Amino acid sequence: YFNSLPENILESNFKNISIKLPNNNSYLSYATLMLENNIPHSLTYYDKNNNPKLNIIYTKFIFESP
């Protein structure tokens, strides 16, 4: 998400970030990262018809910079 090209970002605000996935795949078209207090809460992948296909919920998130 942080390294996404600007043209692939569909939406970005304080609560979520949506990006278009590469390869124009009809099964996985875009993904949305939901944030709570600026910490990732869940990641959902959608198909081209906006149907959720995969949802990942983070119970513990650790960010370590290199």
Secondary structure by P-SEA (a helix, b strand, c coil): cccccccccccccccbbbbbbccccccccbbbbbbccccccbbbbbcccccccbbbbbcbbbbbcc
